[in-house]
C-alpha cells in the first residue's frame, strides 16, 4: 500500500508531499520530518484515505506482523 505524506517546511507557505511504498517507510519519513521541525499536514493512502499518525503506526505494526520472519 502506498502513502503520501504532506508537510510544510519551516518558514514556508507551500505544502510539499512525498511518497512512501510501505507503512514502515512512511513512519520513518514522518519521524525524520518531525526531527527537522517540519509540520505534518496530512497522511493519505488510496486504500485508507486520510489518516493520523496513530493510524499509520497501527498499519505499520500490522504490516510488520504480516512480513515473513527472516532466520
C-alpha positions, -999 to +999 in steps of 0.1 A: +000+000+000+014+034-009+013+065+013+015+102+007+028+125+034+021+162+031+042+186+051+050+222+054+086+233+057+096+257+084+091+293+073+074+284+040+038+286+029+038+258+003+028+223+013+051+197-001+044+160-004+065+128-005+056+092-012+063+060+007+058+025-006+051+009+028+037+020+062+071+014+078+087+037+053+060+063+059+067+061+097+104+067+090+096+097+068+072+112+095+099+107+121+125+125+100+101+153+092+093+158+129+130+159+138+136+187+113+107+207+127+085+202+096+048+203+102+029+172+090-002+184+072-017+151+060-011+114+056-031+096+029-033+063+011-055+053-017-069+024+003-073+041+037-078+078+028-068+105+052-053+092+085-035+104+116+000+093+128-016+069+153-034+050+125-002+050+104+017+034+134-010+008+137-008+000+100+030-003+102+027-027+131+002-048+112+025-047+081+055-059+102+034-088+116+024-099+081+060-099+068+077-133+070+104-136+096+139-139+084+161-166+100 
